[in-house]
Amino acid sequence: MKFKSVKSFAENLPDDKKILVILDNASWHKKAVRLIRENKDFIGVEFLFLPAYLPELNPIERVWRITRRERTHNRFFEKLKILQTVLTKYFESFRVPDERLKTLCA
């Protein structure tokens, strides 16, 4: 089942607790929510959709903007593996949060 991880999490949730999943308005998110709501096993799961376009509410948008500027903008990657390596190394630098990451995500 596509929602196995969310389902298994919901199944182990105490009856007095709920899961709140915050989503943007991507069409695949809307479809996933519709499918989940049709499945009665997800009683403790609620969904909140962000307004249409508010990147300031989504910190990853700021991280992506800086990532593109510093690592991918105006660069040609001959192979996908090279791009993957560059991005993986860059994101690993955020493994231990520093002031820069805190500022981006604040």
C-alpha positions, 0 to 999 in steps of 0.5 A: 500500500502506498501509505504504509508508513503513515498507516503504521504510524497512525495505527500505533498512535494513542486514541487521544492523539492525532497526526497533523500533516501539513501539505502544499497544494500540489496536485499529487498531495490533493490526490493522496489526501483524497485516497487516504480519506477514502481509507477508513484506517486513517482515523487519527490523521488530519491534513492542513493545506498551506495557502496557494503560494507562500514560500516563506511558510516553507523553509525548504524553499529558502534552502533550495534557493541558496543551494541553487545559487551556490551549487547549481546555478549556471553550471553544467553537470555532465552526468546526473551522478556528479550533480547528486554528489555535489548536492549530497555533499552540500546537504551533509554540511547542514547535518549539524545545524549552524547559524546559517541554517537556523537563519534560513529556517527561521 
